[in-house]
Amino acid sequence: MPKFSVFVLFFIVIFSFFGSFVYGVDAYALRADAILVAPSLEYPLGTDRLGRDILARLIEGGKVSLIIGVGSAFIASLIGLLLGSIAGYFRGAIDNGFVVLVDLFLTFPTFFLLLALVSYVNASSWVLIVIISITGWMTTARLIRSESFQITSKPYIKILNIAKVNKLKILFKYYAPLLAPIYFVSFTFGVGGAILAESGLSFLGLGIVAPQMSWGTILSSGKDVVEIAWWVSFFPGLMIFLVTFALINISNYLQSLTNQKQIQS
């Protein structure tokens, strides 16, 4: 299953970033004589209600969705890694402040917090990356903090502290390698979560603004014609499902490897 998931993810990345070289149809072209055409040889995935080619739009929208997913997950996981490891290592007042900050963010449901932030700015790819990152680092930070507590209690860390070794050196040389598996697991989960968050916002009309497009905006554009043109919403929804499914499988595999290493150690 991990090999299949990696293959699916690799195929979708190639499809999104290099598909336009193979399928050179303009994703923005309007065709008055091809409105809501069902999948056919001429239009492999059909057209939408403005006559735009769905396959070309999936390729173009995939770039935006994947960039938002990977960018948001990277930043959110990095924030969680830094804050969680610092809180777990220094403890005391720093850890107490960390707990208050996390509890403050968790007081508000994540998606409603996203809605509140997006409603005050004009959404773009980079804005969504920042906003989704701000609302998605807490889980990673709590996991990193918990693991950092265990690392801090190890004898060799106590010896390094007694020897007054530079704290940054301790964090980067001894903490980072042990925390890396958790980071990568959180990152893979975060990519799927960010893509779903962007899709949800776009479905509500608060995501990517035209003429830009993402899988979420394409999915949203077909909600009014789903009864007569199922393909408009089905194919972008399928892409979102495949990416999320593949990432969850990869995350579960990485997590099982991490658990095995911990048991062996």
N, C-alpha and C positions, 0 to 999 in steps of 0.2 A: 504493500500500500504506500509506503513512503516513496518508493521509486516511481510509482504511477503518479503520485501527487507532484513530485518534482518535475516529471515529464509534462504534466498538464500546466503547471506554473510556467515552465520554460516555454512551452508552446504559446501561451497567452502573451507572454512578454514579447516574443518574436512577432506574433501576430499584431500586437499593438504598435510596436515601434518600427517594424519593417514591412508590415502588410501593405502599406501604401505604395511601396515599390513594385509589388506584384499586382495589386488591384488598384489601378490608378484613377478610379472614379472620384470626382469632386464630391466631398461630403457636404458641401454647402449649396450645391447646384439645385435650383428649384425646377421641377418638371411638371407643367400643368397637365400634360397628357399621361402622366404616370402617378396619379394620386392613389394611395392605398392599394398598390398593386401587390398581390400575393407573391410569395417566393416562386421564382421561375428561373429559367436559364439566363434570361437577360438581367434579372435582379435576384441574385441567389437568396437573399434574406428579405426580399420585398422592399417596399417604400413606405414612407410615412404620409401624413395627410397634406404635406406640402410637396410631395413627389421626390423627396430626398432619399437617396440610397441608404438602406439600413446597414448593410455590410460596411460601406465606406465610413458611416458615422460611428459604428462600433470600433473601427480601427482608430479613428481620430479621438473618440471619447475615451478609449482605453489608455491612451497616453496620460490624459489628465487624471483619471481615476487612480492609476498605478503610481503616478508621481505624488499625488496627495496621500495615498495610502502609505507608501514607503517613507516619504518625508515626515509625515506626522508620527509614524511609529518610531522612526529613528530619533526624532527630537524628544518625544514623550518618554521613550525608554532611557535615553541619555539623562534627561532630567531626573527620572526615577532612580537611575544608578547613582548619580552624584549625590542627591539629597539623602537617599536611603543609606548609602555607605558612610556618609559623613555623620548622620544621626546614629548609626550603629556603632561607629568607632569612637566618637567623642562622648556620646551619652549625655547625661546631666541636663543642663539647661538647653543645649542644642537639640537634644532628643525630645525634650518636652515641647519646645517650639515647633519641631517637626510634626509631632502628634497633633498639636492644635491646628497647624496649617492643613494637614491632611483631613482632619475632621471637619474643618471649615469647608473644604472643597466637596467632601462627601455629603455634606448637609443638603446640597442641592442635587437633584437627579441630573446625571450627566447630560442627557439629551436636552432637557429643559434649559440647562446652563448653556449648551450650544446654541439653542434657539435665541436665548437672551443676548448672547454676544454677537451672533450673526445679524440680528435685527438692527444693530446700531452701526454696521459697516456695510460697504458694498463688497459682496463676496467675490473673491477671485481665488485662483489656485493657491497663491502664497498666503493670502489671508486665512483661507480654510486650513492650511497646514498649521499655521500658528495657533488658531483657535482650537482645533482638534487636539493639538499637542498640549495646550494649557489644561484641557479638560480630561486628558487621558493618561497622566503620569502617576496617579495615586496608587493604583494597584501594584505596579512595578516597584514603586518606592517602598511600599510596605513589605513586599517580598524580599527586596534587597536589604532592608533594615533588619528583618528577622534573621536572615542569613549572616549579616554583618555582626550581630550580637554573638552568634556561635563562633565566628572567626575570632572576634575580640577576646573571647574567653580561652582561646588556645594558648598553651604555655609559651610557644615561640613568639607570639605577639606580645605577651607580657614581658618577655626578655628584651625584645626590641624597644619597648617603651622604657624599660628601666635603663637601657643603654643610651636612651635619648636619641635614637635614630630619627632622622627627619620624617615627620608625619606624612608628608606628601609621598615620600619614597615608600613608606609602608603601605599606603593606600594603593599606589600604582603597581608596586612590585609584588605584594602579597595578597591584597584584597581583589584586585582586578581579575587575575586568572581564575580565582575561585568563584567569582561572581559572574564571569562571562557566560556560563551556560544558562543562568537565570535570565540574563540580559537577552540572549538570542531567543529563548522561548517567549519572553515577553514581547520581543520585537515582532516575531512571526504572528503572534496573536494580535498585536497592535495593528499590523498592516490590514488584516481582515476587518478588524473593528473600525478602523479609519475609513475604509472603503464603504462599509455599511453606513457609517455616520454621514459621510458625504452624500451617499445615495439617498438617505432619508431626508436630509436637508433639501437636496435637489428635487425630490419628489414633492416636498411641500412648497417648492418655489423659492427657497431661501439659499440655494446652493450656487452653483456656477451660473453666471449671467451670460446670456446669448451675446455675441455669436459663439462663444466658447461652449463646449459640450463635454459631458461625461456620461458614463453609463447610467448614472442616476437621472440626469436630465432627459436622456433618450427614453428611459423607462417612464418618466413622468409624462412625456409628450404623448404616450400611447394610452394613458388611463381613460381618456374620454372616448376612445374608439376601440376599446378592448373587445367589445362584443362583436364587432364587424371586422376588426383587423388585429387578431391576437398576436401576430408576429412583431408588431411594433414594440410591445412591452416584453414579449417572451424572450427574445434573444439577448437584450441587455440584462434582463434578470438572470438568464442562464449564465452569462459571463460573470456576474457578481457572485452567483452561487458557486461556480467552479473555482474561482480564486479563493473565496472564503473556505470552501471545503478542503481544497488542497493545502492551504496554510494551516488549518486546524489539524489536519493529519500530520503535517510536518512538525508542528508544535508538540503534538502528543508523542511523536517519535523522539524528538529531542528531549522532552521531559522524561521519557522512559530511560533514555541513555543516562541522563543526569542522576536519576534515582538509582540506577544500577551501580554507577560510580560511587555514590554515597554509601550504598550498602557494602560494596567491596572494601571501601576505605574504613 
